[in-house]
Structure formats: structure tokens, C-alpha cells
Amino acid sequence: MAHIATPIKQAAPAADWQTLDVQLCFALYSSSLAMTKLYKPMLDPLGLTYPQYLVLMVLWQQDGLGVSALGERLHLDSGTLTPLIKRMEAAGWLTRQRAQDDERRVEVRLTPEGRQMKARAKNIPEQLACATACSLTELTDLTQRLSRLRDQLQKTQQAA
């Protein structure tokens, strides 16, 4: 069993720590659900799901990634990513090709339609930022803090 860090100093009686509203995991889970629901009406006109949008964002930043590198970037395993990529390929947004230097590696590349999707989705980040009612500084800070939390949780899990 992995070593778990010493618990933080309790700010509330121990019994309160087992209520739903003080659970960090529930706040993250319910916030994630709310965020995904907010994206849906913005992505539907583009024919995209939220996970497909994430794949496109990574490829808009760095096209031609290997499937494993794409999975690492998105924190998705190949069992989740491969069917997602296949559906996106069928939709005409990307292609899969064996790497010329290593046929064991499959590279994912945007099609012209996939590249054009970036212009069609350009207003989505601003719409989401407005929906949060947070300042840019608050959003940046929250994103950085959540990324650090995710990284720490993954380190703890890997040590298990």
C-alpha cells in the first residue's frame, strides 16, 4: 500500500469530513459534469463531443503526434483513445498512419477539415471563460492549482 501524506489539520470535527459537501472529490466531479454540460451546446453544432474537442486542441497545437503521446497528453489510456480516434477518422477530421521511422508507432494527423475546425471553434474558450464569472487571473490560478493536484494524485497512485 502506498504511503499517504499526513492528513491536513482538521478544520471541522471528524464527523463533518464524511459529509458530501466537504468532499474535494465531489466538488471536482460535479464541477467536471457542469463544465461538460456547458460545452455540449457549443460543440453540438460542430458535431463534436468534448473528448473529440480535446483531441483536436492537442493536434492544433502539435499535429502528427503518436497515439501514445496523444494519450499521455490527454491522460487517456489507449482503450479509451483508440475508439475515439477511429470515430474522428471516420468523420474526416484526422488520419492515422504508421510512422515512417518506426512502423510500431501510429501517428495521428489532422485533415484539412480537422484544421478548419479550429476556426469554427475559436469562440468556445471565451464563452466558457465568461460562463465561469471568474477573472482571467482566477481562471489561470485555478487551472494551475488543479493541474498540480492532478499531478500529485497521479504520483500517489503510481507509488501504490
Secondary structure, DSSP 8 states (H G I E B T S, - for coil): ----------SS-GGGGGSGGG-HHHHHHHHHHHHHHHHHHHHGGGT--HHHHHHHHHHHHSTTEEHHHHHHHHT--HHHHHHHHHHHHHTTSEEEEE-SS-TT-EEEEE-HHHHHHHHHTTTHHHHHHHHHT--HHHHHHHHHHHHHHHHHHHHHHHH-
